[in-house]
Amino acid sequence: MAARKGDWVQIHSTILKPQERSEHLPEDTKNVPFEMRVKGFLVNESAEVGDYVEIETLSGRKIHGKLIEVNPKYRHDFGEPVPELLKIGIELRKILDETER
């Protein structure tokens, strides 16, 4: 997919190769590269997924990396709702309302 200057994109970059990582890490951690994924606005005039590009983050930092996605979505969540926690706000308001009288 093509991106143009100013598009919201995500890049990927390897910060440290496995052999460059600290010896004090657990084995399963130090055997993989230390990577980053960052979202920001494309600085280059245009690019294709897989190109090495520059972005500007929301905080104004300029970062280079491989373009991996154009208009990336947020895919995280906080898991399934906990029924007991859903009612806490309602119950607390009732308690506070009763104590104010």
N, C-alpha and C positions, 0 to 999 in steps of 0.2 A: 504494500500500500504506500502511496506517495504522501509526503508531508510537505507543507510550504512554510515559509518563514512565519513565525508567530503561532503555529499550531501547537496544541498541548500534546506532548509526547513523553515517552518513557525511554530511558537509556539504561544500558548495562555496562559495567566495567569491572575488571578483576583488579582488586587493590593489592592483594598478596597471593603469590603462587604457594602451593603447599610447602615447598622447600624453604620459603621465606618466612613462614609463620613461626611463632614462639615455640620453643621446646617445652614450655610449661603448660601446654594445652592438652586436654584429653586426646587420645589417639584418633578417635573418630572425627574430632574437630580439626586437628592439625593436618589430616590427610586430604582435606578438601580446600580449594581456594577460598579466600576471603573476598566476597563479591559485594557490589552495591547496585542497586536499582534506584534511579532518581527520576522524578517527573518534573517537567518544566516546559518552557516555550522554546521552540526551535529557533536558533539564531541563523543557521544556514538558509540560503535562499530556497532550496528544496532538497529533499533527500528521500531515499527509499529505505524500507526496513532492511537492516543489515549494514547500512552505511555508518561510517564513523562521523559523528556530528558534535556540535556544541549546542548546549541548552542554557537558558537562564532560568533559575529556580524562582519561586515566589519570593524568596528572601534576597534575590538579586545576585546570587552566586552564579558564576559561569563554570560549567562542568562539561567535560568531553566524555564520550562513550559511544557504544554501538547502539543505534536506534533499534529498539525491539517492539515498540507499539506506538501507533498514532491514536490519539484520543483515548488513553487508557482509562479503564473503569476502576473503581475501588471495589475490591472483591472480598474484603474482610468483614467479619461481623463479630458479635459478642456471644454467639452460640444460641442455644434454645432459651426462651424466657423461663425464669424460675417463678412458678406460681406464687410462692410465698412473698417474693420481692415485689411482685406487681401491685400488691395491695398495700404495701407499707406507706406510700405517700398519702393514700386516701385515709388510712387509719390514723396516721400522724396528724393530718389536718383536723380530723374529728376530735382527737385528744387535745390538741392545742386550742381548738375552738371552745371546748368545754372548760378548759382552765382559764380562759380569758374572761369568762362570765362571773 
